[in-house]
Amino acid sequence: MSGSEPNGTYVESTIIMTTVRVVVPFVFTFGLFVMFHGAESAGGGFQGGVLVAAAILLLAFAFGIESTRMWLEGPGVRTAIAVGGATFAFVGIGAVVADGAFLEYAAYGFGTKGVKYGIELVELAIGAVVSGVIVALFFSLASGDFEGVSGSEAESRSDDGDADADTTGGEAA
């Protein structure tokens, strides 16, 4: 790794990199624990998904956003979001097909163990969606993918002829 990214925002720090190497596995594992623990008590997919995403963002801050983006490049993040959403939908709709209400785990007829495993599956699905969306939004914001939106608004306003009035405080230029 060179010492900085092309835009000059990344500076290597041995202390930060070492700390992140030590802390991230624990944060990631704790995030999975919180997801699974949602079936028994407080916690669940949203909180666990945020912790898993935080572990990935820690890696991005310590080792550089671009290098972390290249490491995660590919369909991984989008696949996590899609599989999580599909799993949630299939578990819920499966209960309806089994003559129950949406996400009524008892409708599957597996007893109390089935209810617990159904809840855990849904919590993991929610965690995958939450962590995938947070990571995707972070990388989109970090790369400036949303700058084109403001540029297209300015172009559409200049086509109307109102751009001069807006930029000069209402006076015609």
Secondary structure as GFF3:
##gff-version 3
##sequence-region A 1 173
A	DSSP	alpha_helix	14	37	.	.	.	ID=ss1
A	DSSP	alpha_helix	45	63	.	.	.	ID=ss2
A	DSSP	alpha_helix	65	72	.	.	.	ID=ss3
A	DSSP	alpha_helix	76	97	.	.	.	ID=ss4
A	DSSP	three_ten_helix	105	108	.	.	.	ID=ss5
A	DSSP	alpha_helix	111	143	.	.	.	ID=ss6
A	DSSP	alpha_helix	147	160	.	.	.	ID=ss7
A	DSSP	alpha_helix	163	167	.	.	.	ID=ss8
###
